[in-house]
Amino acid sequence: MVEAVRREPPLLSGLPPPRYVDFGPVLLAGLTEHYRDGDMAGVPNQWLRFAPWLGHIPAQRRDVAYGVVCNADDDGTVDYLTAAEVSDYADLPDELARLRLPARRYAVWTHGGHITEIGAIWRTIWSEWVPTSALRLCDAPFFEFYPEAFDPETGRGGFEIWMPVEA
């Protein structure tokens, strides 16, 4: 059997500096999956499973979505939560996971391009910005934010990467 060749996405040249935002607290509800860190190949299918929930989650606040990376462990695994913002958890079905993001400061990169560029953006942030930044990352979830303009059918409309930093 021949294994597929995995290629890391290229680094982006000229990643603009982030803006800094104080955000939260926010309540999220969605579907969570456990991944080996660095092998997030199942994320697109997770989004396909989550898509029918959008707009139909009890107490959903806005027509936006979040992709949250959290619960990293020493074995190199992480959880990825596809989620929407909710005002409370009172009437949520049991199959939806819950996550509260506390108030904190974030470094935020906005990207107006296609979703296929997200891997290159993440890699550039981790390879270039994190090691050289004067700011330290917090041990907290980081996430992708998909605004109302984002169209999951076409992958266009832009998105943001939010990294928690010490204030």
Secondary structure per residue as TSV (DSSP state, phi and psi in degrees):
chain	resnum	aa	ss	phi	psi
A	1	M	-	360.0	138.4
A	2	V	-	-100.0	129.5
A	3	E	-	-85.2	146.8
A	4	A	-	-67.5	144.6
A	5	V	-	-82.7	124.8
A	6	R	-	-98.2	128.7
A	7	R	-	-114.2	133.0
A	8	E	-	-75.7	144.0
A	9	P	-	-64.6	152.2
A	10	P	-	-69.6	159.5
A	11	L	-	-75.1	144.8
A	12	L	-	-84.7	135.7
A	13	S	T	-87.7	136.2
A	14	G	T	74.8	35.9
A	15	L	-	-60.7	122.8
A	16	P	-	-66.6	155.7
A	17	P	-	-66.3	155.1
A	18	P	-	-77.4	163.4
A	19	R	E	-98.7	163.9
A	20	Y	E	-117.0	131.3
A	21	V	E	-132.7	133.5
A	22	D	E	-90.1	124.3
A	23	F	E	-143.4	144.5
A	24	G	-	107.7	175.1
A	25	P	-	-74.3	158.5
A	26	V	E	-142.9	143.5
A	27	L	E	-102.4	131.0
A	28	L	E	-120.5	148.5
A	29	A	E	-139.0	136.9
A	30	G	E	178.6	-155.7
A	31	L	E	-107.2	136.8
A	32	T	E	-120.7	145.2
A	33	E	E	-134.5	153.1
A	34	H	E	-102.2	130.5
A	35	Y	E	-129.7	152.1
A	36	R	E	-76.1	128.1
A	37	D	T	-54.6	131.8
A	38	G	T	93.3	-14.9
A	39	D	-	-120.6	83.0
A	40	M	-	-104.6	29.7
A	41	A	T	-60.6	-24.5
A	42	G	T	-82.2	-5.6
A	43	V	H	-60.6	-45.3
A	44	P	H	-57.1	-40.3
A	45	N	H	-67.6	-33.4
A	46	Q	H	-62.6	-41.6
A	47	W	H	-63.6	-37.5
A	48	L	H	-62.6	-39.1
A	49	R	H	-69.4	-31.2
A	50	F	H	-81.9	-29.0
A	51	A	G	-49.1	-43.5
A	52	P	G	-63.4	-20.6
A	53	W	G	-74.6	-31.1
A	54	L	T	-58.7	129.4
A	55	G	T	84.8	-5.2
A	56	H	-	-125.3	12.4
A	57	I	S	-87.6	128.0
A	58	P	T	-54.6	134.2
A	59	A	T	67.7	20.2
A	60	Q	B	-63.2	134.9
A	61	R	-	-92.4	-44.4
A	62	R	S	-138.2	164.1
A	63	D	S	-91.3	59.9
A	64	V	-	-130.0	167.2
A	65	A	E	-137.7	157.9
A	66	Y	E	-129.1	142.4
A	67	G	E	-117.8	105.3
A	68	V	E	-107.8	130.4
A	69	V	E	-101.9	123.1
A	70	C	E	-152.6	174.0
A	71	N	-	57.7	40.3
A	72	A	-	-64.8	143.7
A	73	D	-	-128.9	176.1
A	74	D	T	-70.0	-13.9
A	75	D	T	-86.3	0.2
A	76	G	S	82.5	27.8
A	77	T	E	-115.9	156.2
A	78	V	E	-139.7	161.9
A	79	D	E	-102.1	144.7
A	80	Y	E	-123.9	124.4
A	81	L	E	-110.9	119.6
A	82	T	E	-91.0	122.4
A	83	A	E	-148.2	164.5
A	84	A	E	-125.3	157.2
A	85	E	E	-80.6	136.1
A	86	V	E	-128.0	158.8
A	87	S	S	-86.5	-24.0
A	88	D	-	-162.5	170.5
A	89	Y	S	-103.9	6.8
A	90	A	T	-54.7	-47.5
A	91	D	T	-109.8	19.6
A	92	L	-	-71.2	138.7
A	93	P	-	-65.0	152.4
A	94	D	T	-60.4	-28.2
A	95	E	T	-74.2	-8.4
A	96	L	S	-94.9	130.0
A	97	A	E	-77.6	158.2
A	98	R	E	-124.0	141.3
A	99	L	E	-147.6	128.6
A	100	R	E	-103.4	121.6
A	101	L	E	-95.0	116.4
A	102	P	-	-72.5	166.6
A	103	A	S	-63.8	133.8
A	104	R	E	-165.8	175.2
A	105	R	E	-96.2	141.9
A	106	Y	E	-129.8	145.9
A	107	A	E	-89.3	129.7
A	108	V	E	-127.2	127.5
A	109	W	E	-110.1	127.2
A	110	T	E	-102.4	133.1
A	111	H	E	-128.8	123.5
A	112	G	-	-91.9	-0.8
A	113	G	S	-84.8	-165.2
A	114	H	-	-76.4	151.4
A	115	I	G	-61.9	-25.6
A	116	T	G	-63.9	-14.0
A	117	E	G	-87.3	-1.9
A	118	I	H	-63.3	-37.4
A	119	G	H	-62.4	-41.5
A	120	A	H	-66.1	-36.7
A	121	I	H	-67.1	-48.9
A	122	W	H	-56.2	-46.8
A	123	R	H	-62.6	-40.0
A	124	T	H	-66.8	-41.7
A	125	I	I	-60.3	-50.2
A	126	W	I	-67.8	-35.9
A	127	S	I	-85.6	-30.2
A	128	E	I	-114.5	-49.7
A	129	W	I	-73.9	-49.4
A	130	V	H	-57.1	-49.4
A	131	P	H	-68.4	-22.6
A	132	T	H	-106.0	-9.6
A	133	S	-	-71.5	145.0
A	134	A	S	-75.9	-15.8
A	135	L	S	-88.8	149.5
A	136	R	-	-102.6	142.3
A	137	L	B	-73.8	147.1
A	138	C	-	-86.4	153.5
A	139	D	S	-80.7	81.8
A	140	A	S	-154.6	163.8
A	141	P	-	-59.9	146.4
A	142	F	E	-121.0	159.6
A	143	F	E	-153.9	163.4
A	144	E	E	-99.1	141.5
A	145	F	E	-120.7	127.1
A	146	Y	E	-113.3	107.6
A	147	P	-	-72.4	174.2
A	148	E	T	-56.6	-31.2
A	149	A	T	-71.4	-16.6
A	150	F	-	-68.9	131.6
A	151	D	B	-111.1	107.0
A	152	P	T	-65.3	-21.6
A	153	E	T	-69.2	-39.2
A	154	T	T	-103.5	-17.6
A	155	G	T	77.7	12.0
A	156	R	B	-110.1	162.8
A	157	G	S	119.7	-6.2
A	158	G	-	85.8	164.3
A	159	F	E	-159.8	171.4
A	160	E	E	-131.8	151.1
A	161	I	E	-111.3	126.8
A	162	W	E	-117.0	120.5
A	163	M	E	-116.5	126.4
A	164	P	E	-73.9	129.7
A	165	V	E	-124.4	155.3
A	166	E	-	-71.1	134.1
A	167	A	-	-75.8	360.0
